């Protein structure tokens, strides 16, 4: 690319957040270019669970796209989550009271497939210029907006440009920049100035296994809170074809404090822990254990600035209790696109004009993330976790109440109140 490429908006990162922003910008008729350093299809280290919030976000974005996802042969329907307390008792919490009826609220689909699914949707719209194999190297704020210096390798998608095997460089000039480049975002760290804070960051590892027994026939994902892992947990997410995504996450400050080797810990837990060893007795790992970083939303940060908006993991929007990030990336991607379109229409891209983005994202996610932060703290008390789960296992009414909390934030907020636990102690 010899000459600079000009666009109204440059989106960095073609994961779910970046693709959602591109699809929403297309609705507004905004000229955008979407770049990603990878050439798709590419894998992403993740738990692979698509919650009900992901499916609902797709429905709001494009109902036909949500229906297409439900019919994707690689996707496994998921009806809920099973929480296993440190004491070993398990509580099944359905995403919906209509379990087994109609379409499942959630799904489990490898990120290799889901990210390709979203990218194909962007391609079909045909409005966004897509550049795969394009890595942002440097950023300059200029009167026209942002200049993004990129290195290019591989096919350049809908721009009509195709490179050789040799790397070459070029510049993208955009009035606004949307950073959706994930947990390792260079822009978020170096330009937006959001540091990695170990107490608000989680380290995770995951591997694919075949032959794990006891996988839920209704696709319930498992979150297993082992005493040695608190305030983290181990997960087992069933996949189509008898496979499972198995991994664990632990807050980074605890990883440092314990000098934990998470890859070694995962292997030891699935082969020796009393709650896991029988299920993994004949299981085989497919490929290596891979690591990931999860920037948590347990601390509220500014997510917009002078001519830019941060989306998803780049904005540190991962749920601190469940580790969910895909739906938050998509939700923030829609709001980023809406605010970007409004700012461009008004001809104002200064920090003050973009603060509406922060307000909308925190209005939508703030209460939920505050509750999840509190739940993360409560999960570090094994006796309390065991007490609540044991009571819920014995009480269908309490189990139903906890299930309702997944869809009702006002009810979930009860978990923050000491009165809730006092009532349990009193048998109410």
N, C-alpha and C positions, 0 to 999 in steps of 0.2 A: 504494500500500500504506500504509494509515493506521496500522495496529497492527504491532507487531514480530512477525516470523515466527520461531517457535521450532523448533529441531531438535537432535538429539544431535550431529550433525556437519555442518559447513558445508564444502563442497569448492569451492575457488576455481579455476576453469579447467576447461573441458570438452574439453580435448584428450585424447590417448590415456591419459595418466597419471591425469587426473581421472575420466575415464569408467571406467577399470579399477578405480579405488578405489571408485567408486559401485557397480559390478557386484559387487565383492567384499563391500562393506558390505551389499548386498542379501541376499547369501547368509547373512550373520550376523543378518539381521533388524534392522539398525540403521536408525533414522530419520535420513535425510540429505537435505540440500538441495544441489543442484549449480548453481552460477552461472557465467555467462560473459558478458563485456562485449559479445561479438558476438551477432548473430542468425544462426543457421546456415541454409544452408550458408555457410561462410566459408573463405577460403584461408589457408594458413600457408606462409611462405617456408621451404622445406625441400628436401632432396635427393630425397624421395619413395620412397626404398628401404626396403622392409620385409625385414629380414634373417631368417634362420632363427630367431633368438632371438625375434623378434616373433611369428612363427607358432607357435613352441613356447609362448610366453607365452599366446597366445590358446587354444591347446589345453588348457593347464592351467586357464585361466579358465573356458572353456566350449567343449568339443569341437565342438559344433554351430556355434558362431560361427566357429571356424577353418575348418570345412568350407564355410561360407557365403562366407568370404573367398576361398577357392580357386576358388569357382564365380562370383565376381563378374566380370562381363564386362569391366569397366574395368581389372582387374588383369592385369599381364603376369608370367608365371612367371619367376623368376630362379634360376639354378642355381649362381652363383658370382660371383667378382670377378676382374678382371684388373688386376694391378699393372704399371704401366709405369715402369721405372727412369729416372733422369735421362739415362742413356746411350741410351735409346730401346728397349731390349729389354723385351718384355712377357712376364709370367708369368701364365698362367691358373690360378686356384686355385678348384676347385669347392667348394661348401659341403658336398657329400656325395660319396662315392665312387660313388654310384649315379646319377650324372648322366644325365638323360634317361630314367630309369625311375620310373614312378609320379608322385606329386605333387612339384612343385618345393619345395625347402626354404624358399625365400624368394619375394618378389614385389615388383613395382614398381607403385605406385599413388599418384596425386597426393594430397596431404594434403587437398585439398578433398573428395575422395571418401572417404578413409580415416577422417577425423575425423567425417564425416557418418555413415559406417557404424557407428562406435563409439557415437555419440550415439543413433542409432536403436535400438541394442541396449539402451541405458539406458532409453529410452522404453518399449520393449516389456516390460521387467521391471516397470515401473509402480510400483516402490516408492520410487524417488528422486524428490523434487520438483525439477523442472528450471526454471531461470529464465534465459532468454536475454535479451540486452540489459541485463544487470544488472552494473554496474561497481562493485567495492568501492572506496570512497573513503577510509575511515578505520577503524582497528581499536582497540578498547579492551578490555583485560583486566579482567574484572569477576568477582565471586564466582561467578556462574552459568556463567562460561566466557569467551566472547568476544562482544562486540557489534561487528557489521560494518555500518557505514553504507554504503548503496548508492544509486546513482542508477539509475533504471529507464527504459528506452526500448524500445518494441517489444513483441512478444508474450511472455508470461511462462510459456509452456509448461504443464506439468502442475499448476501452482499454481492454475489457474483464473482468474488475474488477467490482465487485458489492459489495457495502457496506451493513451493517446492518442499523438499525435505529440509531445506536450510531455513533457519530462523531469520525473519526479517522484522523490521520495526515500523511503527507508524503512530499516528496521533488521532485521538477522537476528541472533538470539541463539542461540548454539550452545555446547555443552559442550566441543567440540573443533573445531579448525580444521585442515583439510588444504589446504596451498597447492600447487596444481598449475598456477599461472598463467604458467609459462614463464620464458624468459630475462630478460624485463623485469619480473619480479615486484616489485611495490611492497612487499609484505609481507616477502619475503626480504631486501631491501635495508634497509628502514627499521625493521622490527621484529626480524627474526632477526639483522640486522647482518652479513650476508654481503656484502662489498664486491666490486666488479668489479676484478679484478687482471689487468692486461694480459698478464702472462706465463701466466696460467691462463685465458685467454679467447681466442676466435677470432672474427675478423670474416669474414663470407662474403657472397657475392653469387650469385645464380642467375637464369637466364632459360630460357624454353622455346624450343626450335628445331624447325623442321620441315625435312626434307631433308638431315639429317646422314647421311653415308655411313659404311659400315663398322661399323654397330651389330651387336652380337653376336646371332646367331639364338637362342641359349639364354638371352638376357636377362642375361648377365654384366654387372655394373656395372663401370665403368672408373674406376680411381684412377690418375691420371697425375702422377707426381712430377717436375715440371720444375725444373731447377736454380735458375731465378729465383724459384721459389715456396717453396723449402724454408725452414722445415720444414712448409710447407703443401702443398696439391696441387690439381689441377684434376680435376673429375669429369665423366663423361658417363654418364648413366643412361638406357637406352632405355625408352620408353613405348609403349603400344599405339598403333596407327595411324601408325607411322613417325615419331613425335615423340621428343624427348629433353629431359631436364632436364640443363642444362649449367651448371656453376658452379665457383667456386674458394673456398678458404678459406686464411687466413693468420693466424698468431697476432697478437693485437692489439699486442703490444709491437713486433713487427717491422713492422706497418703504420705505427705512429707513427715508428719509427726511419727507415724508408725513405720516409716521407710518401707512401705508396702510395694511388693512386686505383684501388680494386679494380674498379669498373665499367669504367673505361677499360682496365685491365689485361686483363680478360676479353675485351673486344672485340679488343684488339691480339693476344692470344694465338691466338684462334680464326681470325683472318684472316691472320696473318703467320708464326706459328711453324711450323717445318718439319714437326713431327709432327701438326699440326692443320689447316693451311691447305687442303690438298686435300680433306679430309673436309667442310670447311665452305664450300667454293667456291660451292655452289648452295644453301646453307642460308639460311633466313629466320627471324629472331627473331619470336616471337609475344609482343607486349607488351614492357614495359620490363624492364630489369635491376633486380632487387629485392635489398635487403640484409637481413642477419640477424646476430644475435649468438649465439655459442655458448659458454656458460660451461662450461669443461672441468673434468674430474675429475682433473687432474694434481696437485691438492692436496686432501688430505682435510679436510673441514670437518664441524662438528656439523650434523646435519640434523633435529634435533628440539629442542624447548624447552618452555617453560611453556604447556602446552595446545595445542601445534601440532606438525605434522609437515610437512616439505618433501618434495616429490615431483618427480622428473624434472629438467627444466632449472632449476626454482626451487631445487633442491638442488645445482645445478652437477654433474650426473652424466653429462655428455656424454663419450664416449670420446675421449681426447686424440689418438689415432692415426687412427682411422677416421672420427671425427665422428658416430658413431651415438648417437642419443639416444632414439629411440622405444621400443626394448625396455627400456632402463633406466628410462624413465618408467613403463612398464607393470609391470616387476618391483617397483619401489619403491612403486607404487600399491597392489599386492596386499599388500605388507608393511605399508604404512601403514594399510590397512583392517583387517588382522588385529590389529595392535597397538592401534588405536583401539577395536576391539570388546572386546579384553581389558581395556583401561584403563577403559572405560565400565562393564563388568561388575563390575570391582573397585571402582569409584567413586573412582579416583585418576587425575588428569590432570596431576600435577605433573611437572617435568622428569625426575626420577629414574625415574618409572614409565614414561616414554616412551623411555628410553634403549635398551630392547630393540629399537626400530626401527632405530636406528643400527647396533647390533650385527648384526642380520639382513641389512641392506642391504650392509654392508661385508663380511660373511661371504660373501654371494652374489657381490658385484661387486668386492670389494677387490683380490683377486689379479689378476684380469683387467685392472683399470684400472691397477694398478701396472706390469704388463707393457706395456700400451699406452703409458704414460708413457715407459718406457724406449725403446720402438720409435719414439716421436716424436723422442726425442733422437738415436737412431741414424739416422733418416731425414734428419737434417741433415748427414750425412756422405755426399755423393754417391758417392765412390769405394767405400764399403762397400756401399751399396745396389746399385750397379752390379755389384759383385763377386758378391753373393749371387744376384741375379736371373740373371746370366749363367751361373753354375754350375748353377742350377736348370733353366734352359732346356735345358742340355746333359745334365742328369741326371734321368731320369724318377723315380728313387728319391728324390732330394732334393726334387723337385717334389711328390711324393706325401707326403713328410714335412712339408713346409710346409703342404700342404692339410690334413693331419691336425691341425696346430696350431690350426686354426680351431675345432675341436670338442674339443680336449684341452688344458686349461690347463697341465698338467704338461709336455707337449711344447712348448707355446708359450713356457714359461718358459726353455727352452733358448736362445731368442733373446737373453736377457739375459746369457748366460754367454760370456765370452771364449773358452772352450774350443770352443764351437760353431764360431766363425770360424777358430780355429786348425786345427781338423780339416778345414775346407774348404780352407785354404791348403795343408795337407799332402795333400790329395786323398783324404781318408778319407770 
